[in-house]
Amino acid sequence: MLHSENKVDTESRKEIARREKIGLVLLAFFSFIYFGFIALCAFANAWFASIAWLDVPATVWYGFGLIALALVIAGLYGRLSRTIS
């Protein structure tokens, strides 16, 4: 069965470009935070592991923070990509 209106066909190229830009900005932000974590683990591991809160090393907290940040960014992308421009 053929449908004359396909959602992809009805979206403007401007809207698609806007969503791509939002995605790339959020990806760049998360990548910056993630590579900071990798750099700390690789080049300052002894210092980074020595910091603890509630007897849990900072590396673990940072890892949990990355997971939470990924969820927040996913929700933010969903919210921003659905707003009417």
Z-matrix of the N, CA and C atoms (Angstrom, degrees):
N
C 1 1.434
C 2 1.528 1 107.99
N 3 1.278 2 117.23 1 126.96
C 4 1.453 3 121.97 2 -178.82
C 5 1.515 4 110.64 3 -96.09
N 6 1.302 5 115.52 4 136.95
C 7 1.458 6 121.21 5 176.68
C 8 1.521 7 108.16 6 -110.14
N 9 1.299 8 116.16 7 134.15
C 10 1.455 9 119.27 8 -177.94
C 11 1.523 10 111.78 9 -75.15
N 12 1.324 11 117.35 10 -28.37
C 13 1.454 12 119.89 11 -179.75
C 14 1.517 13 109.99 12 -109.11
N 15 1.283 14 114.88 13 109.27
C 16 1.453 15 121.23 14 174.91
C 17 1.520 16 107.14 15 -101.45
N 18 1.342 17 117.04 16 138.62
C 19 1.464 18 120.27 17 -177.10
C 20 1.528 19 111.45 18 -58.53
N 21 1.309 20 117.28 19 -38.40
C 22 1.459 21 120.82 20 179.70
C 23 1.518 22 110.36 21 -64.96
N 24 1.322 23 116.94 22 -38.38
C 25 1.449 24 120.67 23 -179.34
C 26 1.522 25 112.04 24 -69.24
N 27 1.313 26 117.77 25 -30.57
C 28 1.457 27 120.24 26 -176.35
C 29 1.527 28 112.83 27 -84.39
N 30 1.339 29 117.81 28 -17.14
C 31 1.455 30 120.00 29 177.18
C 32 1.521 31 110.10 30 -75.64
N 33 1.289 32 115.25 31 137.25
C 34 1.460 33 118.47 32 179.25
C 35 1.524 34 109.75 33 -78.02
N 36 1.289 35 115.52 34 154.41
C 37 1.465 36 120.21 35 176.89
C 38 1.526 37 110.51 36 -63.47
N 39 1.309 38 116.52 37 -29.51
C 40 1.463 39 120.88 38 178.07
C 41 1.526 40 110.22 39 -64.24
N 42 1.317 41 116.92 40 -43.22
C 43 1.463 42 121.22 41 178.94
C 44 1.529 43 111.12 42 -65.84
N 45 1.306 44 116.62 43 -41.24
C 46 1.469 45 120.27 44 178.14
C 47 1.523 46 110.31 45 -63.81
N 48 1.324 47 117.48 46 -42.30
C 49 1.465 48 121.66 47 178.64
C 50 1.529 49 110.44 48 -64.45
N 51 1.323 50 116.94 49 -37.77
C 52 1.469 51 121.15 50 178.06
C 53 1.521 52 110.67 51 -63.08
N 54 1.312 53 117.48 52 -43.69
C 55 1.461 54 120.97 53 178.85
C 56 1.527 55 111.24 54 -65.31
N 57 1.322 56 116.38 55 -39.44
C 58 1.463 57 119.79 56 178.05
C 59 1.527 58 110.33 57 -63.29
N 60 1.322 59 116.76 58 -41.45
C 61 1.461 60 120.93 59 179.56
C 62 1.525 61 110.80 60 -64.05
N 63 1.310 62 117.04 61 -43.64
C 64 1.468 63 120.88 62 177.68
C 65 1.527 64 109.75 63 -59.72
N 66 1.311 65 116.49 64 -46.17
C 67 1.460 66 121.03 65 -179.85
C 68 1.514 67 112.51 66 -61.55
N 69 1.323 68 116.92 67 -41.77
C 70 1.462 69 120.04 68 -179.53
C 71 1.524 70 112.04 69 -69.04
N 72 1.323 71 117.25 70 -38.16
C 73 1.468 72 120.15 71 177.81
C 74 1.530 73 110.33 72 -64.85
N 75 1.317 74 116.88 73 -44.67
C 76 1.468 75 119.98 74 179.37
C 77 1.527 76 111.25 75 -66.86
N 78 1.322 77 117.21 76 -36.81
C 79 1.461 78 120.98 77 176.61
C 80 1.523 79 110.75 78 -64.16
N 81 1.327 80 116.98 79 -43.64
C 82 1.466 81 120.85 80 178.97
C 83 1.533 82 110.34 81 -62.00
N 84 1.325 83 117.31 82 -42.52
C 85 1.459 84 121.35 83 178.75
C 86 1.527 85 110.86 84 -61.47
N 87 1.329 86 117.34 85 -48.89
C 88 1.459 87 120.60 86 -179.20
C 89 1.523 88 110.90 87 -65.11
N 90 1.320 89 117.15 88 -40.06
C 91 1.466 90 120.71 89 179.68
C 92 1.524 91 111.25 90 -62.08
N 93 1.327 92 117.21 91 -39.68
C 94 1.459 93 121.51 92 177.74
C 95 1.529 94 110.28 93 -60.46
N 96 1.316 95 117.01 94 -46.77
C 97 1.471 96 121.54 95 179.50
C 98 1.530 97 110.31 96 -65.42
N 99 1.330 98 116.94 97 -42.23
C 100 1.470 99 121.47 98 -178.54
C 101 1.521 100 111.23 99 -65.46
N 102 1.336 101 117.11 100 -44.89
C 103 1.463 102 118.95 101 -179.21
C 104 1.528 103 111.11 102 -69.42
N 105 1.315 104 117.72 103 -25.77
C 106 1.463 105 120.24 104 171.08
C 107 1.522 106 110.98 105 -62.79
N 108 1.318 107 116.58 106 -42.16
C 109 1.460 108 121.86 107 176.47
C 110 1.523 109 110.58 108 -61.82
N 111 1.320 110 116.96 109 -45.92
C 112 1.468 111 121.40 110 179.78
C 113 1.526 112 110.33 111 -62.75
N 114 1.328 113 116.92 112 -42.26
C 115 1.468 114 120.60 113 179.98
C 116 1.523 115 111.01 114 -63.94
N 117 1.322 116 117.43 115 -42.78
C 118 1.460 117 120.10 116 177.84
C 119 1.527 118 111.57 117 -63.34
N 120 1.317 119 116.44 118 -41.06
C 121 1.469 120 119.76 119 178.96
C 122 1.526 121 111.47 120 -67.61
N 123 1.322 122 117.53 121 -35.16
C 124 1.461 123 120.98 122 -175.98
C 125 1.528 124 112.58 123 -82.41
N 126 1.328 125 117.06 124 -40.58
C 127 1.459 126 119.35 125 -170.28
C 128 1.524 127 114.56 126 -109.78
N 129 1.294 128 118.87 127 -14.87
C 130 1.461 129 121.45 128 178.84
C 131 1.522 130 110.29 129 -136.49
N 132 1.323 131 115.16 130 43.08
C 133 1.459 132 120.43 131 -173.11
C 134 1.534 133 112.30 132 -63.44
N 135 1.323 134 117.01 133 -43.71
C 136 1.467 135 119.36 134 -177.89
C 137 1.529 136 110.63 135 -62.74
N 138 1.317 137 116.70 136 -44.64
C 139 1.463 138 120.65 137 178.85
C 140 1.525 139 111.21 138 -66.50
N 141 1.333 140 116.23 139 -45.38
C 142 1.455 141 121.73 140 -176.36
C 143 1.524 142 110.87 141 -64.68
N 144 1.335 143 117.01 142 -39.92
C 145 1.463 144 120.93 143 -179.23
C 146 1.528 145 111.60 144 -75.18
N 147 1.337 146 116.97 145 -20.38
C 148 1.468 147 119.24 146 -178.84
C 149 1.531 148 112.45 147 -77.09
N 150 1.308 149 117.14 148 -20.08
C 151 1.458 150 121.31 149 178.23
C 152 1.531 151 107.98 150 -79.88
N 153 1.313 152 116.28 151 127.23
C 154 1.469 153 119.86 152 -178.49
C 155 1.518 154 109.96 153 -139.04
N 156 1.294 155 114.45 154 150.48
C 157 1.458 156 122.26 155 173.72
C 158 1.514 157 107.25 156 -137.22
N 159 1.313 158 116.94 157 125.80
C 160 1.469 159 123.37 158 -174.08
C 161 1.531 160 110.96 159 57.31
N 162 1.319 161 115.48 160 37.55
C 163 1.474 162 123.60 161 -179.00
C 164 1.523 163 113.49 162 60.73
N 165 1.306 164 117.24 163 23.38
C 166 1.467 165 122.32 164 175.96
C 167 1.529 166 107.11 165 -116.44
N 168 1.341 167 118.11 166 126.13
C 169 1.465 168 120.29 167 -177.69
C 170 1.535 169 112.53 168 -61.91
N 171 1.329 170 114.07 169 153.09
C 172 1.465 171 120.08 170 -179.20
C 173 1.523 172 111.82 171 -60.87
N 174 1.323 173 117.14 172 -28.94
C 175 1.470 174 119.47 173 179.27
C 176 1.525 175 111.09 174 -60.42
N 177 1.320 176 115.99 175 -39.33
C 178 1.471 177 120.19 176 179.54
C 179 1.529 178 110.09 177 -68.83
N 180 1.347 179 116.61 178 -43.77
C 181 1.464 180 119.73 179 178.51
C 182 1.519 181 111.11 180 -62.19
N 183 1.324 182 116.01 181 -42.18
C 184 1.466 183 120.22 182 179.17
C 185 1.535 184 109.48 183 -62.21
N 186 1.333 185 116.95 184 -41.27
C 187 1.465 186 120.70 185 177.91
C 188 1.522 187 112.24 186 -62.09
N 189 1.327 188 116.08 187 -44.11
C 190 1.463 189 119.59 188 176.13
C 191 1.529 190 110.70 189 -62.69
N 192 1.322 191 115.10 190 -38.83
C 193 1.463 192 119.83 191 177.68
C 194 1.515 193 112.07 192 -62.54
N 195 1.330 194 116.78 193 -38.46
C 196 1.471 195 120.02 194 177.49
C 197 1.524 196 111.34 195 -64.24
N 198 1.313 197 116.33 196 -40.62
C 199 1.466 198 119.62 197 178.21
C 200 1.528 199 110.31 198 -64.09
N 201 1.323 200 116.31 199 -45.41
C 202 1.468 201 120.23 200 178.90
C 203 1.529 202 110.56 201 -63.69
N 204 1.330 203 116.69 202 -41.54
C 205 1.464 204 120.32 203 179.12
C 206 1.528 205 111.09 204 -62.62
N 207 1.324 206 117.23 205 -39.10
C 208 1.465 207 120.05 206 177.89
C 209 1.530 208 110.79 207 -61.41
N 210 1.308 209 117.32 208 -40.41
C 211 1.464 210 120.56 209 178.50
C 212 1.528 211 111.24 210 -67.11
N 213 1.331 212 116.04 211 -41.13
C 214 1.463 213 120.17 212 178.39
C 215 1.530 214 110.56 213 -63.97
N 216 1.322 215 116.56 214 -43.29
C 217 1.465 216 120.87 215 179.61
C 218 1.530 217 110.44 216 -64.20
N 219 1.327 218 117.42 217 -39.66
C 220 1.471 219 120.20 218 178.09
C 221 1.528 220 110.36 219 -62.30
N 222 1.319 221 116.62 220 -43.70
C 223 1.463 222 120.07 221 177.26
C 224 1.516 223 112.14 222 -65.54
N 225 1.319 224 116.42 223 -40.25
C 226 1.462 225 121.14 224 178.35
C 227 1.523 226 111.16 225 -63.56
N 228 1.331 227 116.50 226 -41.94
C 229 1.459 228 119.83 227 177.47
C 230 1.533 229 110.54 228 -62.46
N 231 1.319 230 116.49 229 -45.07
C 232 1.455 231 120.20 230 178.60
C 233 1.520 232 111.83 231 -59.45
N 234 1.322 233 116.06 232 -41.95
C 235 1.461 234 120.62 233 -179.93
C 236 1.535 235 111.79 234 -68.08
N 237 1.341 236 115.83 235 -46.64
C 238 1.465 237 120.02 236 -177.94
C 239 1.526 238 112.34 237 -69.40
N 240 1.322 239 117.33 238 -32.62
C 241 1.461 240 118.85 239 -177.98
C 242 1.527 241 112.62 240 -76.98
N 243 1.324 242 117.14 241 -15.20
C 244 1.463 243 119.97 242 179.70
C 245 1.517 244 113.74 243 -98.14
N 246 1.317 245 117.34 244 -9.09
C 247 1.460 246 119.25 245 179.60
C 248 1.514 247 109.97 246 -70.76
N 249 1.302 248 115.40 247 145.94
C 250 1.467 249 121.29 248 -179.23
C 251 1.511 250 108.20 249 -80.52
N 252 1.331 251 115.01 250 127.19
C 253 1.463 252 118.56 251 -179.65
C 254 1.506 253 112.03 252 -88.15
